[in-house]
Amino acid sequence: MIVLEASVRDLVNRDRDCSESALRLLGLRQDMKRLIADWKAAGGGDLLPNIGERVSLRANVKNDPRKNGHKAARMAVRR
């Protein structure tokens, strides 16, 4: 999804047609929204990490060789 967003931005910056890429991106966002709705309907109520928290969790795991790649994350839904 991030690569597709960058592609749309690049096409817009070069004044090119980005309608196909933008429609694919909107489709991915709709899929994500549907998955979150299904998760909530199944009882999911934990806080989900925001982008900054996810990046820091990855950085902490990569920088600490003692960790085996698994770290308990605080999960919750942002409202």
Distance bins in CASP14 RR format, pairs under 12 A and 6 or more apart:
PFRMAT RR
TARGET T0000
AUTHOR 0000-0000-0000
RMODE 2
METHOD distances of the structure
MODEL  1
1 7 0 0 0 0 0 1 0 0 0 0 0
1 8 0 0 0 0 0 1 0 0 0 0 0
1 21 0 0 0 0 0 1 0 0 0 0 0
1 24 0 0 0 0 1 0 0 0 0 0 0
1 25 1 0 0 1 0 0 0 0 0 0 0
1 26 0 0 0 0 0 1 0 0 0 0 0
1 27 0 0 0 0 1 0 0 0 0 0 0
1 28 1 0 1 0 0 0 0 0 0 0 0
1 29 1 0 0 1 0 0 0 0 0 0 0
1 30 0 0 0 0 0 1 0 0 0 0 0
1 31 0 0 0 0 1 0 0 0 0 0 0
1 32 1 0 0 1 0 0 0 0 0 0 0
1 51 0 0 0 0 0 1 0 0 0 0 0
2 8 0 0 0 0 0 1 0 0 0 0 0
2 9 0 0 0 0 0 1 0 0 0 0 0
2 25 0 0 0 0 0 1 0 0 0 0 0
2 28 0 0 0 0 0 1 0 0 0 0 0
2 51 0 0 0 0 0 1 0 0 0 0 0
2 55 0 0 0 0 0 1 0 0 0 0 0
3 9 0 0 0 0 0 1 0 0 0 0 0
3 10 0 0 0 0 0 1 0 0 0 0 0
3 21 0 0 0 0 0 1 0 0 0 0 0
3 24 0 0 0 0 0 1 0 0 0 0 0
3 25 0 0 0 0 0 1 0 0 0 0 0
3 28 0 0 0 0 0 1 0 0 0 0 0
4 10 0 0 0 0 0 1 0 0 0 0 0
4 11 0 0 0 0 0 1 0 0 0 0 0
4 18 0 0 0 0 0 1 0 0 0 0 0
4 20 0 0 0 0 0 1 0 0 0 0 0
4 21 1 0 0 1 0 0 0 0 0 0 0
4 22 0 0 0 0 1 0 0 0 0 0 0
4 23 0 0 0 0 0 1 0 0 0 0 0
4 24 1 0 0 1 0 0 0 0 0 0 0
4 25 1 0 1 0 0 0 0 0 0 0 0
4 26 0 0 0 0 0 1 0 0 0 0 0
4 27 0 0 0 0 1 0 0 0 0 0 0
4 28 1 0 0 1 0 0 0 0 0 0 0
4 29 0 0 0 0 1 0 0 0 0 0 0
5 11 0 0 0 0 0 1 0 0 0 0 0
5 12 0 0 0 0 0 1 0 0 0 0 0
5 18 0 0 0 0 0 1 0 0 0 0 0
5 21 0 0 0 0 1 0 0 0 0 0 0
5 22 0 0 0 0 1 0 0 0 0 0 0
5 24 0 0 0 0 0 1 0 0 0 0 0
5 25 1 0 0 1 0 0 0 0 0 0 0
5 26 0 0 0 0 0 1 0 0 0 0 0
5 28 0 0 0 0 1 0 0 0 0 0 0
5 29 0 0 0 0 1 0 0 0 0 0 0
6 12 0 0 0 0 0 1 0 0 0 0 0
6 13 0 0 0 0 0 1 0 0 0 0 0
6 18 0 0 0 0 0 1 0 0 0 0 0
6 21 0 0 0 0 1 0 0 0 0 0 0
6 25 0 0 0 0 0 1 0 0 0 0 0
7 13 0 0 0 0 0 1 0 0 0 0 0
7 14 0 0 0 0 0 1 0 0 0 0 0
7 16 0 0 0 0 0 1 0 0 0 0 0
7 18 1 0 0 1 0 0 0 0 0 0 0
7 20 0 0 0 0 1 0 0 0 0 0 0
7 21 1 0 1 0 0 0 0 0 0 0 0
7 22 0 0 0 0 1 0 0 0 0 0 0
7 24 0 0 0 0 1 0 0 0 0 0 0
7 25 0 0 0 0 1 0 0 0 0 0 0
8 14 0 0 0 0 0 1 0 0 0 0 0
8 16 0 0 0 0 1 0 0 0 0 0 0
8 17 0 0 0 0 0 1 0 0 0 0 0
8 18 1 0 1 0 0 0 0 0 0 0 0
8 19 0 0 0 0 1 0 0 0 0 0 0
8 20 0 0 0 0 1 0 0 0 0 0 0
8 21 1 0 1 0 0 0 0 0 0 0 0
8 22 1 0 1 0 0 0 0 0 0 0 0
8 23 0 0 0 0 1 0 0 0 0 0 0
8 24 0 0 0 0 1 0 0 0 0 0 0
8 25 1 0 1 0 0 0 0 0 0 0 0
8 26 0 0 0 0 0 1 0 0 0 0 0
8 28 0 0 0 0 0 1 0 0 0 0 0
8 29 0 0 0 0 0 1 0 0 0 0 0
9 16 0 0 0 0 0 1 0 0 0 0 0
9 18 0 0 0 0 1 0 0 0 0 0 0
9 21 0 0 0 0 1 0 0 0 0 0 0
9 22 0 0 0 0 0 1 0 0 0 0 0
9 25 0 0 0 0 0 1 0 0 0 0 0
10 16 0 0 0 0 1 0 0 0 0 0 0
10 18 0 0 0 0 1 0 0 0 0 0 0
10 21 0 0 0 0 1 0 0 0 0 0 0
11 17 1 0 0 1 0 0 0 0 0 0 0
11 18 1 1 0 0 0 0 0 0 0 0 0
11 19 0 0 0 0 1 0 0 0 0 0 0
11 20 0 0 0 0 1 0 0 0 0 0 0
11 21 1 0 0 1 0 0 0 0 0 0 0
11 22 0 0 0 0 1 0 0 0 0 0 0
11 25 0 0 0 0 0 1 0 0 0 0 0
12 18 1 0 1 0 0 0 0 0 0 0 0
12 19 0 0 0 0 0 1 0 0 0 0 0
12 21 0 0 0 0 1 0 0 0 0 0 0
12 22 0 0 0 0 1 0 0 0 0 0 0
12 25 0 0 0 0 0 1 0 0 0 0 0
16 22 0 0 0 0 0 1 0 0 0 0 0
17 23 0 0 0 0 0 1 0 0 0 0 0
18 24 0 0 0 0 0 1 0 0 0 0 0
18 25 0 0 0 0 1 0 0 0 0 0 0
18 26 0 0 0 0 0 1 0 0 0 0 0
19 25 0 0 0 0 0 1 0 0 0 0 0
19 26 0 0 0 0 0 1 0 0 0 0 0
20 26 0 0 0 0 0 1 0 0 0 0 0
20 27 0 0 0 0 0 1 0 0 0 0 0
21 27 0 0 0 0 0 1 0 0 0 0 0
21 28 0 0 0 0 0 1 0 0 0 0 0
22 28 0 0 0 0 0 1 0 0 0 0 0
22 29 0 0 0 0 0 1 0 0 0 0 0
23 29 0 0 0 0 0 1 0 0 0 0 0
23 30 0 0 0 0 0 1 0 0 0 0 0
24 30 0 0 0 0 0 1 0 0 0 0 0
24 31 0 0 0 0 0 1 0 0 0 0 0
25 31 0 0 0 0 0 1 0 0 0 0 0
25 32 0 0 0 0 0 1 0 0 0 0 0
26 32 0 0 0 0 0 1 0 0 0 0 0
26 33 0 0 0 0 0 1 0 0 0 0 0
27 33 0 0 0 0 1 0 0 0 0 0 0
27 34 0 0 0 0 1 0 0 0 0 0 0
27 35 0 0 0 0 0 1 0 0 0 0 0
28 34 0 0 0 0 0 1 0 0 0 0 0
28 35 0 0 0 0 0 1 0 0 0 0 0
29 35 0 0 0 0 0 1 0 0 0 0 0
29 36 0 0 0 0 0 1 0 0 0 0 0
30 36 0 0 0 0 0 1 0 0 0 0 0
30 37 0 0 0 0 0 1 0 0 0 0 0
31 37 0 0 0 0 0 1 0 0 0 0 0
31 38 0 0 0 0 0 1 0 0 0 0 0
32 38 0 0 0 0 0 1 0 0 0 0 0
32 39 0 0 0 0 0 1 0 0 0 0 0
32 48 0 0 0 0 0 1 0 0 0 0 0
33 39 0 0 0 0 0 1 0 0 0 0 0
33 40 0 0 0 0 0 1 0 0 0 0 0
34 40 0 0 0 0 0 1 0 0 0 0 0
34 41 0 0 0 0 0 1 0 0 0 0 0
35 41 0 0 0 0 0 1 0 0 0 0 0
35 42 0 0 0 0 0 1 0 0 0 0 0
35 44 0 0 0 0 0 1 0 0 0 0 0
35 48 0 0 0 0 0 1 0 0 0 0 0
36 42 0 0 0 0 0 1 0 0 0 0 0
36 43 0 0 0 0 0 1 0 0 0 0 0
36 44 0 0 0 0 1 0 0 0 0 0 0
36 45 0 0 0 0 0 1 0 0 0 0 0
36 46 0 0 0 0 0 1 0 0 0 0 0
36 48 0 0 0 0 1 0 0 0 0 0 0
36 77 0 0 0 0 1 0 0 0 0 0 0
36 78 0 0 0 0 0 1 0 0 0 0 0
36 79 0 0 0 0 0 1 0 0 0 0 0
37 43 0 0 0 0 0 1 0 0 0 0 0
37 44 0 0 0 0 0 1 0 0 0 0 0
37 77 0 0 0 0 0 1 0 0 0 0 0
38 44 0 0 0 0 1 0 0 0 0 0 0
39 45 0 0 0 0 1 0 0 0 0 0 0
39 46 0 0 0 0 1 0 0 0 0 0 0
39 48 0 0 0 0 1 0 0 0 0 0 0
39 75 0 0 0 0 0 1 0 0 0 0 0
39 77 0 0 0 0 1 0 0 0 0 0 0
40 46 0 0 0 0 0 1 0 0 0 0 0
40 48 0 0 0 0 0 1 0 0 0 0 0
40 76 0 0 0 0 0 1 0 0 0 0 0
40 77 1 0 0 1 0 0 0 0 0 0 0
40 79 0 0 0 0 0 1 0 0 0 0 0
43 77 0 0 0 0 0 1 0 0 0 0 0
44 75 0 0 0 0 1 0 0 0 0 0 0
44 76 0 0 0 0 1 0 0 0 0 0 0
44 77 1 0 0 1 0 0 0 0 0 0 0
45 75 0 0 0 0 1 0 0 0 0 0 0
45 76 1 0 0 1 0 0 0 0 0 0 0
45 77 1 0 1 0 0 0 0 0 0 0 0
45 78 0 0 0 0 0 1 0 0 0 0 0
45 79 0 0 0 0 0 1 0 0 0 0 0
46 72 0 0 0 0 0 1 0 0 0 0 0
46 73 0 0 0 0 1 0 0 0 0 0 0
46 74 0 0 0 0 1 0 0 0 0 0 0
46 75 1 1 0 0 0 0 0 0 0 0 0
46 76 1 0 1 0 0 0 0 0 0 0 0
46 77 1 0 0 1 0 0 0 0 0 0 0
46 78 0 0 0 0 0 1 0 0 0 0 0
47 53 0 0 0 0 1 0 0 0 0 0 0
47 73 0 0 0 0 1 0 0 0 0 0 0
47 74 1 0 0 1 0 0 0 0 0 0 0
47 75 1 0 1 0 0 0 0 0 0 0 0
47 76 1 1 0 0 0 0 0 0 0 0 0
47 77 1 0 1 0 0 0 0 0 0 0 0
47 78 1 0 0 1 0 0 0 0 0 0 0
47 79 0 0 0 0 1 0 0 0 0 0 0
48 54 0 0 0 0 1 0 0 0 0 0 0
48 73 0 0 0 0 1 0 0 0 0 0 0
48 74 0 0 0 0 1 0 0 0 0 0 0
48 75 1 0 1 0 0 0 0 0 0 0 0
48 76 1 0 0 1 0 0 0 0 0 0 0
48 77 1 0 1 0 0 0 0 0 0 0 0
48 78 1 0 0 1 0 0 0 0 0 0 0
48 79 0 0 0 0 0 1 0 0 0 0 0
49 55 0 0 0 0 1 0 0 0 0 0 0
49 56 0 0 0 0 1 0 0 0 0 0 0
49 57 1 0 0 1 0 0 0 0 0 0 0
49 58 0 0 0 0 0 1 0 0 0 0 0
49 71 0 0 0 0 0 1 0 0 0 0 0
49 72 0 0 0 0 0 1 0 0 0 0 0
49 73 1 0 1 0 0 0 0 0 0 0 0
49 74 1 0 0 1 0 0 0 0 0 0 0
49 75 1 0 0 1 0 0 0 0 0 0 0
49 76 0 0 0 0 1 0 0 0 0 0 0
49 77 0 0 0 0 0 1 0 0 0 0 0
49 78 0 0 0 0 1 0 0 0 0 0 0
50 56 0 0 0 0 0 1 0 0 0 0 0
50 57 0 0 0 0 0 1 0 0 0 0 0
50 73 0 0 0 0 0 1 0 0 0 0 0
50 74 0 0 0 0 0 1 0 0 0 0 0
50 75 0 0 0 0 0 1 0 0 0 0 0
50 76 0 0 0 0 1 0 0 0 0 0 0
50 77 0 0 0 0 0 1 0 0 0 0 0
50 78 1 0 0 1 0 0 0 0 0 0 0
51 57 0 0 0 0 0 1 0 0 0 0 0
51 58 0 0 0 0 0 1 0 0 0 0 0
51 78 0 0 0 0 0 1 0 0 0 0 0
52 58 0 0 0 0 1 0 0 0 0 0 0
52 59 0 0 0 0 1 0 0 0 0 0 0
52 60 0 0 0 0 0 1 0 0 0 0 0
52 73 0 0 0 0 0 1 0 0 0 0 0
52 78 0 0 0 0 0 1 0 0 0 0 0
53 59 0 0 0 0 0 1 0 0 0 0 0
53 60 0 0 0 0 0 1 0 0 0 0 0
53 71 0 0 0 0 0 1 0 0 0 0 0
53 73 1 0 0 1 0 0 0 0 0 0 0
53 74 1 0 0 1 0 0 0 0 0 0 0
53 75 0 0 0 0 1 0 0 0 0 0 0
53 76 0 0 0 0 0 1 0 0 0 0 0
53 78 0 0 0 0 0 1 0 0 0 0 0
54 60 0 0 0 0 0 1 0 0 0 0 0
54 61 0 0 0 0 0 1 0 0 0 0 0
54 71 0 0 0 0 0 1 0 0 0 0 0
54 73 0 0 0 0 1 0 0 0 0 0 0
54 74 0 0 0 0 0 1 0 0 0 0 0
54 75 0 0 0 0 0 1 0 0 0 0 0
55 61 0 0 0 0 0 1 0 0 0 0 0
55 62 0 0 0 0 0 1 0 0 0 0 0
56 62 0 0 0 0 0 1 0 0 0 0 0
56 63 0 0 0 0 0 1 0 0 0 0 0
56 71 0 0 0 0 0 1 0 0 0 0 0
56 73 0 0 0 0 0 1 0 0 0 0 0
56 74 0 0 0 0 0 1 0 0 0 0 0
57 63 0 0 0 0 0 1 0 0 0 0 0
57 64 0 0 0 0 0 1 0 0 0 0 0
57 67 0 0 0 0 0 1 0 0 0 0 0
57 69 0 0 0 0 1 0 0 0 0 0 0
57 70 0 0 0 0 0 1 0 0 0 0 0
57 71 1 0 1 0 0 0 0 0 0 0 0
57 72 0 0 0 0 1 0 0 0 0 0 0
57 73 1 0 1 0 0 0 0 0 0 0 0
57 74 0 0 0 0 1 0 0 0 0 0 0
57 75 0 0 0 0 0 1 0 0 0 0 0
58 64 0 0 0 0 0 1 0 0 0 0 0
58 67 0 0 0 0 0 1 0 0 0 0 0
58 69 0 0 0 0 1 0 0 0 0 0 0
58 71 0 0 0 0 1 0 0 0 0 0 0
58 73 0 0 0 0 0 1 0 0 0 0 0
59 67 0 0 0 0 0 1 0 0 0 0 0
59 71 0 0 0 0 0 1 0 0 0 0 0
60 66 0 0 0 0 0 1 0 0 0 0 0
60 67 1 0 0 1 0 0 0 0 0 0 0
60 69 0 0 0 0 1 0 0 0 0 0 0
60 70 0 0 0 0 0 1 0 0 0 0 0
60 71 1 0 0 1 0 0 0 0 0 0 0
60 72 0 0 0 0 0 1 0 0 0 0 0
60 73 0 0 0 0 0 1 0 0 0 0 0
61 67 1 0 1 0 0 0 0 0 0 0 0
61 68 0 0 0 0 1 0 0 0 0 0 0
61 69 1 0 1 0 0 0 0 0 0 0 0
61 70 1 0 0 1 0 0 0 0 0 0 0
61 71 1 0 1 0 0 0 0 0 0 0 0
61 72 0 0 0 0 0 1 0 0 0 0 0
61 73 0 0 0 0 0 1 0 0 0 0 0
62 69 0 0 0 0 1 0 0 0 0 0 0
62 71 0 0 0 0 0 1 0 0 0 0 0
63 69 0 0 0 0 0 1 0 0 0 0 0
63 71 0 0 0 0 0 1 0 0 0 0 0
64 70 0 0 0 0 0 1 0 0 0 0 0
64 71 0 0 0 0 1 0 0 0 0 0 0
END
